[in-house]
Amino acid sequence: MVKWIKLVSFLFVFLLVGCSANEESAKSDMLEKDSADYSNEVANISEEAKEESLTDQSKETESSKETKTQRMIIHNADISANVKELSVAQEKITQKVKKYNGYIVESTVYQESESNSYGKMVVRVPEEHFETFLVEAESEVTKVLEHNVTGEDVTEQYVDLESRLKSKRAVEARLLVFMEKAEKTEDLLKISDDLAKVQEEIEIIVGKMKFLENQTSLSTIEMTLYENKIVVPSIENDDLNTWEKIKKQFVTSINFLLSIGSSILVLLLGNLPVLIILGVLAFISYSLFKRRKK
């Protein structure tokens, strides 16, 4: 009887140990499965969002091709012209910029000489007033030397950024759901790292989209204005100074004569001994000549 009781007890303990081991193994398999499911889920999200974004991109591209007004184009203009008065022309152009709710990026004036000067203006006006502003700005100059307008179509680039943003937003939303459900510290750290990378990519995409929106909503016009003046010299009576010049010339003549007299006097007095000897010799020679003649 005792042997049967021991046998039954041993079997009961063996069953409990076996069940406990199976339960631990099941939990381990579930954790590994959850980790694998997380990686697969993130990959699936990216693929699904990418496929949806490609579909949306093709639809939006076709729509943008059908409607011309929806295209995003960056317009730039470069104008060189002659003006009668540089300051007046710059003031009128500034008024027109304000009229169309634009703003001035740069306004400078360079003075090369008394007769030549030029100014440079860089302005930005709303895209819808681009052509009108150009016509009115050129009406304020005397002659247009150069007129260059360029346009860059960035519609497809913007649509691609929109699709990428939608894909990243979907991944971000699913990662937030995973973060709420995560219980282990390792999972939280992994999800946080992935979420930070996705959010950084979202910020970069949003920045590029805002830049394109700014460039297409406002057009840039660079104007170089040249002013050529004919300078007529005036008669400046103050610079004649006739009486002062006469006095100066008279004093100069007197000084010249005094200088000559002084030089002669220095020559005579300085060479007086030689002159005396020469005089004596001349007198002796003259006396002897007279005696011979007699």
C-alpha positions in Angstrom: 0.0 0.0 0.0 2.8 2.4 0.9 4.6 1.6 -2.3 1.5 2.5 -4.4 1.1 5.8 -2.5 4.8 6.7 -3.3 4.4 5.7 -6.9 1.3 7.9 -7.3 3.0 10.8 -5.6 6.1 10.5 -7.8 3.9 10.5 -11.0 2.0 13.5 -9.7 5.2 15.5 -9.1 6.6 14.4 -12.5 3.5 15.7 -14.2 3.7 19.1 -12.5 7.4 19.5 -13.5 6.6 18.6 -17.1 3.7 21.0 -17.3 5.8 23.8 -15.8 8.6 23.2 -18.3 6.1 23.2 -21.2 4.7 26.5 -20.0 8.1 28.2 -19.8 9.0 26.9 -23.2 5.7 28.2 -24.5 6.3 31.7 -23.0 9.8 31.7 -24.5 8.5 30.8 -27.9 5.8 33.5 -27.6 8.4 36.2 -26.7 10.6 35.2 -29.7 7.5 35.1 -31.8 6.5 38.6 -30.6 10.0 40.0 -31.4 9.9 38.4 -34.8 6.3 39.6 -35.4 7.4 43.2 -34.4 10.2 43.2 -37.0 8.0 41.6 -39.7 5.2 44.0 -38.8 7.4 47.1 -39.2 8.7 45.8 -42.5 5.1 45.0 -43.7 4.0 48.5 -42.7 6.8 50.1 -44.7 6.0 48.0 -47.7 2.3 48.6 -47.6 2.7 52.3 -47.0 5.3 52.4 -49.9 2.8 50.6 -52.3 0.0 53.0 -51.2 2.3 56.0 -51.7 3.3 54.8 -55.2 -0.4 54.4 -56.1 -1.2 57.8 -54.7 1.8 59.3 -56.4 0.7 58.0 -59.9 -2.8 59.3 -59.3 -1.6 62.7 -58.2 0.8 63.0 -61.0 -1.9 62.2 -63.6 -4.2 64.7 -61.9 -1.4 67.4 -61.9 -0.9 66.8 -65.6 -4.5 67.3 -66.4 -4.8 70.6 -64.5 -2.1 73.0 -65.5 -2.9 75.5 -62.7 -2.0 72.9 -60.1 1.6 72.5 -61.2 4.3 73.9 -59.0 6.8 76.0 -60.9 9.6 78.1 -59.5 9.9 81.3 -61.5 13.1 83.5 -61.6 13.7 86.6 -63.6 17.0 88.5 -64.4 16.6 92.0 -65.8 19.2 94.6 -66.8 18.1 98.1 -67.9 19.1 101.7 -68.2 17.3 104.3 -66.1 17.3 108.1 -66.2 17.5 108.6 -62.4 18.6 105.6 -60.3 17.1 106.7 -57.0 13.7 107.5 -58.6 13.5 104.2 -60.4 14.4 102.2 -57.3 11.7 104.1 -55.3 9.0 103.3 -57.9 9.9 99.7 -58.1 9.8 99.5 -54.3 6.3 100.9 -54.3 5.2 98.2 -56.8 6.7 95.5 -54.6 4.6 96.7 -51.7 1.6 97.0 -54.0 1.7 93.2 -54.8 2.5 92.2 -51.2 6.1 91.2 -52.0 9.3 92.1 -50.2 12.8 93.3 -51.0 15.7 90.9 -50.4 18.5 93.2 -51.4 18.8 96.8 -52.6 22.3 98.3 -53.2 23.8 101.3 -55.0 27.3 101.5 -56.5 29.0 104.7 -57.6 31.7 104.0 -60.2 32.3 107.6 -61.1 30.7 111.0 -61.1 28.8 110.2 -64.2 28.3 106.4 -63.9 26.4 104.5 -61.2 24.3 101.4 -60.9 22.0 99.7 -58.4 21.0 96.1 -57.8 17.6 95.0 -56.4 16.5 91.5 -55.6 12.7 91.3 -54.9 10.2 88.5 -54.3 6.5 88.8 -55.3 3.6 86.3 -55.2 3.6 83.9 -58.1 0.2 85.1 -59.3 1.6 88.7 -59.8 4.9 87.6 -61.4 4.1 88.6 -65.0 2.2 91.7 -64.1 5.0 93.0 -61.9 7.6 92.4 -64.6 5.6 94.5 -67.1 5.1 97.3 -64.7 8.7 97.3 -63.5 10.1 97.4 -67.0 7.8 100.4 -67.7 9.9 102.4 -65.2 13.2 102.1 -67.2 14.4 103.9 -70.3 15.8 100.8 -72.0 15.8 97.1 -71.3 19.2 95.6 -71.9 18.6 92.0 -70.8 15.4 90.1 -70.0 15.8 86.5 -68.9 13.0 84.4 -67.3 13.4 80.8 -66.1 11.0 78.3 -64.7 11.6 75.0 -62.9 8.7 72.4 -62.6 8.9 70.7 -59.2 5.5 69.1 -59.2 6.7 65.5 -59.3 9.3 66.2 -56.7 6.7 67.6 -54.4 4.3 64.7 -55.0 7.1 62.3 -54.3 7.8 64.0 -51.0 4.1 63.9 -50.1 4.0 60.1 -50.7 7.1 59.6 -48.6 5.7 61.7 -45.8 2.5 59.6 -45.8 4.5 56.4 -45.7 6.6 57.7 -42.7 3.5 58.9 -40.9 2.0 55.4 -41.1 5.1 53.8 -39.7 5.2 56.4 -37.0 1.6 55.7 -36.0 2.2 51.9 -35.8 5.4 52.3 -33.8 3.5 54.4 -31.3 1.0 51.6 -30.9 3.8 49.1 -30.4 5.3 51.4 -27.7 2.1 51.4 -25.8 1.9 47.6 -25.8 5.5 47.0 -25.1 6.3 45.7 -21.6 10.0 44.8 -21.7 12.7 47.5 -21.4 14.6 46.1 -24.4 11.5 46.4 -26.6 10.9 50.0 -25.5 14.4 51.0 -26.3 14.3 49.3 -29.7 10.9 50.9 -30.6 12.1 54.3 -29.3 15.2 54.2 -31.5 13.2 53.2 -34.6 10.6 55.9 -33.8 13.3 58.6 -33.4 14.8 57.7 -36.8 11.4 57.8 -38.5 10.5 61.2 -36.9 13.8 62.6 -38.0 13.1 61.5 -41.6 9.7 63.1 -41.3 11.2 66.4 -40.2 13.6 66.4 -43.2 10.8 65.7 -45.7 8.6 68.4 -44.2 11.4 70.9 -44.4 11.9 70.1 -48.1 8.2 70.5 -48.8 8.1 73.8 -47.0 11.1 75.0 -49.1 9.4 74.0 -52.3 6.1 75.7 -51.2 8.0 78.9 -50.4 9.9 78.9 -53.7 6.8 78.3 -55.8 4.5 80.7 -53.9 6.9 83.6 -54.4 8.9 84.4 -57.5 12.3 86.0 -57.4 13.3 89.0 -59.6 16.8 90.3 -59.8 17.2 93.7 -61.4 20.4 95.6 -62.3 19.8 99.3 -63.1 22.4 101.5 -64.8 22.4 105.3 -64.7 24.6 107.4 -67.1 24.8 111.1 -66.3 26.2 113.8 -68.6 28.1 116.1 -66.1 28.4 119.7 -67.3 31.1 121.6 -65.5 30.1 125.0 -64.0 32.2 128.2 -63.9 33.7 128.5 -60.5 34.6 132.2 -59.9 36.0 131.3 -56.5 38.8 129.3 -58.2 40.0 132.2 -60.4 41.6 134.4 -57.7 42.9 136.9 -60.3 44.1 139.6 -57.9 45.9 137.1 -55.7 47.6 135.5 -58.7 48.8 139.0 -59.9 50.3 139.8 -56.5 51.9 136.4 -56.5 53.4 136.9 -59.9 54.6 140.4 -59.1 56.3 139.2 -55.9 57.8 136.3 -57.9 59.3 138.7 -60.5 60.8 141.0 -57.8 62.3 138.0 -56.1 63.7 136.9 -59.4 65.4 140.3 -60.0 66.7 140.4 -56.5 68.0 136.9 -56.9 69.9 138.0 -60.1 71.3 141.1 -58.4 72.3 139.2 -55.4 74.1 136.6 -57.6 76.0 139.4 -59.5 77.0 141.1 -56.3 78.2 137.8 -54.8 80.1 137.2 -58.0 81.9 140.6 -58.0 82.6 140.8 -54.3 83.5 137.2 -54.0 86.0 137.4 -56.9 87.3 140.9 -56.0 91.0 139.8 -55.4 91.1 138.1 -58.7 89.5 141.1 -60.4 92.0 143.5 -58.9 95.0 141.4 -60.1 93.4 141.1 -63.5 92.8 144.9 -63.5 96.4 145.6 -62.6 97.7 143.3 -65.3 95.4 144.9 -67.8 96.6 148.4 -66.8 100.3 147.4 -67.1 99.7 145.7 -70.4 97.9 148.8 -71.7 100.7 151.1 -70.5 103.4 149.0 -72.2 101.4 148.9 -75.4 101.1 152.7 -75.4 104.9 153.2 -74.9 105.7 150.9 -77.7 103.4 152.7 -79.9 105.0 156.0 -79.2 
